[in-house]
């Protein structure tokens, strides 16, 4: 039942990030919010941990690539 708790936490952070991005766009401009990218990066990190814990190393590697690109965007946002 609690096999993928870490992955579910990562997904929850990703959903929260998207909700914050949507709220930011409603109130401000169409730029990418730094909080959005940060929450997605943390959520992706949790997906990496879950994939490693469950032995899905190829999936973990793909998540690491997503995390790397997320971090590049994070450090380029205002």
Secondary structure in CASP SS format (residue, H / E / C, confidence):
PFRMAT SS
TARGET T0000
AUTHOR 0000-0000-0000
METHOD secondary structure of the structure
MODEL  1
X C 1.00
X C 1.00
X C 1.00
X C 1.00
X H 1.00
X H 1.00
X H 1.00
X H 1.00
X H 1.00
X H 1.00
X H 1.00
X H 1.00
X H 1.00
X H 1.00
X H 1.00
X H 1.00
X H 1.00
X H 1.00
X H 1.00
X H 1.00
X H 1.00
X H 1.00
X H 1.00
X H 1.00
X H 1.00
X H 1.00
X H 1.00
X C 1.00
X C 1.00
X C 1.00
X C 1.00
X C 1.00
X C 1.00
X H 1.00
X H 1.00
X H 1.00
X H 1.00
X H 1.00
X H 1.00
X H 1.00
X H 1.00
X H 1.00
X H 1.00
X H 1.00
X H 1.00
X H 1.00
X H 1.00
X H 1.00
X H 1.00
X H 1.00
X H 1.00
X H 1.00
X H 1.00
X C 1.00
X C 1.00
X C 1.00
X H 1.00
X H 1.00
X H 1.00
X H 1.00
X H 1.00
X H 1.00
X H 1.00
X H 1.00
X H 1.00
X H 1.00
X H 1.00
X H 1.00
X H 1.00
X H 1.00
X H 1.00
X H 1.00
X H 1.00
X H 1.00
X H 1.00
X H 1.00
X C 1.00
X C 1.00
END
